[in-house]
């Protein structure tokens, strides 16, 4: 699709960060991991139910999304080394 219509914005939900990176490397600007996003949403709901403020949950989720999931990527890299 991207090859035939390079001006078209393509939105893709993928399972892993590696899949996301592969598509971004091919020029897809809007590839995102459904697994991580759904986990952030569910985790946010859990934290709110446990009494964590909306503002704190929002800040945490924003931090985890920052710089293309840099903290999550670092955690995966650390787990791969262990």
N, C-alpha and C positions, 0 to 999 in steps of 0.2 A: 504494500500500500504506500509506504513512505517513498519507495523508489519511483513508483509511477506518479505520485502526487507530492513532491517534496515540500510544497507550500502548505499542504494540509496538516493541521495539528492532529497528531495521532495520540490517543490516550490508551495506555495499556496497563492492566493490572497483572502483576507477576507474583510468583511465590517467594522468590528469594532475592536477596541483594545482588547476588551474582547474575541472576537473570536481568535485573534492573540495569546493572552496569553494562551487560552485553548489548542491550537495546540502546542505551544512551550512547555507547561507542559507535553504534550504527546510525546515529543521528536522531533517534526518537527522544524528544524533549520531555515527554510526559509519561514516563514509565514509573510505576510505583508498586511497592510491595503491599499486597492486600493483607498478608499475614501480620506484618509489623503494624500496619495502621489499625487493623481490627484488634490486635493485642493492646495497643495504646488506648483505644476507645474503651475496651472492657476493663483494662487496668484503671483507667480514670474513673469509671463508674464505681469500681470496687473501693477505690480510695475515698471517693465522696461518701459512699455508704458507711465507711469507717470513720467519717467525721473530718476528713481533710477538706480544707476550704476549696471552693471553686477556683480561686485565684492561685493557690498553691498547686493544685492539680494542673491547671492551665500552664503555669510556669514550668512544671516538670515535663509535661508533654512537649511543649515548645523546645525545651532544652534537648530532649531526646530526638526531635526532628531536625534540630539545627545542623547545618553543614552536611546535609545529606546523610543523616543518621550517624554522625561521627562517633558518638559514645557507644552506640549499638555495634557499629563496625569494630570498634576497639575491643568490646567485650567478646565478639565472635572470634577475633584474631587471638585474643588471650586464651580462649577456650580451645582453639585449634592447636596452640602451642603446648597445652597441658597434657 
